[in-house]
Amino acid sequence: MADSVRPYRPNYLSHMDRKRFLTRTLQAAAGVALAPAVLRSAPSGTGGLLFAQAPLPYPFEALEPHIDTLTMQIHYGKHHAAYVKNANEALAAEAVPATTAEQLFGTIGGVSAKLRNNAGGAWNHDLFWSGMAPGKGGEPGGTVADALAGAFGSVQKFKEAFTDAAMKRFGSGWAWLVLQEGKLAIGSTPNQDNPLMEVSDLKGRPLLGLDVWEHAYYLKYQNKRNEYVAAWWNLVNWDSVAARLG
């Protein structure tokens, strides 16, 4: 088919019309969906664990042009908020005795799929937001650069290996840099699993995580995950990586 000919797609919104529709939908919510989840008292019979959506550490538009404002509004205000809400509902329903997220993830194989997926989504996104910052990106320095070079040969080789993990994660999931028994490792997990979960093939303390679910990039990059991953390197908050590395 010639490039100038577009196939007929009845009832589909154009890209710009879809953006306008989603913007109006968000505005109609009067900011309720975009507000951080409120930490409530723990239900009786549980270990006291509840998830709360951490405030976004920068304005929605701050990551432009690499991640667009509308994607940030929907991703934080809709997806992340829903993970927090659903995780807390499941915690109450299942009377899980865990008092920390780490305890919950350490026994995650014994809970429902709802709790596993939503607790992972709630926790993973807090790390994701804090792992980015406007005006960051570029090359790490100090102990982070030394650690990456020692583990992977160079910072550039680390980036290549991390990008490869992000690109090879089939379907939805995450790419991770973790500290694994004193050594750095790269890998990925499906869905909303993370390396703290006892069911995960990749285990360790997460230092950096990249969301490769399509909702993280599809409005701007469509199916071009490679462009999204390449743009994300411009936002990596190496200070937060350094703080987690210790």
ABEGO torsion letter per residue (X at the ends): XBAABBBBBBGBBBAAAAAAAAAAAAAAAGGAAABBBBBBBBBBGBAGBBBBBBBBABBAAAAOAABBAAAAAAAAAAAAAAAAAAAAAAAAAAGBABABAAAAAAAAAABBAAAAAAAAAAAAAAAAAAABBBGBEEBBBEAAAAAAAAAAGBAAAAAAAAAAAAAABBEBEBBBBBBBGGBBBBBBBBEABBAABAABABBEBBABBBBABAAAAAAAAEABAAAAAAAAAAABBAAAAAAAAX
